[in-house]
Amino acid sequence: MAAQTMNHPHTGNRLRIAAWSVAAGLLLLPAVAMQFTREVVWGPLDFLVAGALIGGVGLTFELAVRTHQSTAYRAGAAVALLTAFLTVWVNLAVGMIGDEDNPINLVFAGVLAVAALGSLVARFRPAGMAWAMLATAAAQAATILPALAQEPRTAPLIVAFTLPWLLSAALFRAAAREG
């Protein structure tokens, strides 16, 4: 029934409008916050990067929703995209290891490259996506080595970012079993 609701033209349009409205709201939050506090200081480049990140995630999810009817596939894509978004956002804002200027944080670009390249190699098919997300989880888990060497207290954060990749892999695997 949930898949039928998502595919109904009017419901799908309302959800799409709501999702893009939330995305626009996220982009407006810092602009509003800058009016009330000196703690938030964003320049044009910050808004451009945030817009590109939010828009990129939104467009990629739109593509996943339009090309796959499986609720499990859509959920797997949503989890993977949200995890990728948060990985970039946290690294740009404060850094996962040390601060945002710490070059060791570039290891997380490798994690995202595994996700992107794995998805391309899998041709976005559910079974292949499950393997790609499992490889991404392994790459994320491997970042614990430089994290422990440089800042051991970030280990729980590394684990916390590994779990959604595993969840995404499980959802894609469920989607592969469906069809």
Residue, then its C-alpha position, 0 to 999 in steps of 0.5 A: m500500500a505504501a508503494q501505491t501511495m508513493n506512486h499516486p500522482h497527487t501524493g507523489n507531487r505533494l511529497r516532492i514539493a514538501a521535500w524540496s521545500v524542506a531543502a530550501g528551508l535548510l538553505l535558508l536557516p543559516a541566513v535567518a540565523m545570521q540575523f540573530t547571532r554572530e555565531v553563524v557567519w556564512g558567505p556566498l561560497d558557503f551558500l553555494v556549496a550548501g545549495a549544491l550539496i542539498g540540490g545534488v542529494g535531492l536530484t539523485f534521490e529523485l532519480a532513484v525514486r523515478t527509476h525504482q519502484s521498490t520501497a526498500y531500494r528507495a529507502g536504501a538510496a535515502v539512507a546512503l544519500l543522507t549518510a554521504f550528505l552528513t559526511v560532507w557536511v560534518n567534514l566541512a563544518v567541523g571535521m570528523i578528525g580534528d578540525e575542518d582544516n585537518p588534511i586527514n579528513l580527506v580519507f572520507a572523500g575516499v569513502l564517498a568515492v567507494a560509494a560512487l564508483g561502486s554504484l556506477v559499477a553496479r549500474f545502480r542495480p539492487a544486488g550490486m548496490a548492496w555490495a557497493m554499500l557493504a564496501t563503503a561501510a568497510a571503507q568507512a570502518a577502515t577510517i578508524l585507523p587514521a582516526l585512532a592515530q590522530e584523535p582517538r575520541t572520534a572512534p564512536l563517530i566513525v562507528a556511527f557513520t559506518l552503521p548507516w552504510l550497513l543499513s543501506a546495504a541491507l535495504f538494497r539486499a532486500a530490494a534485490r530479493e523482491g525483484 
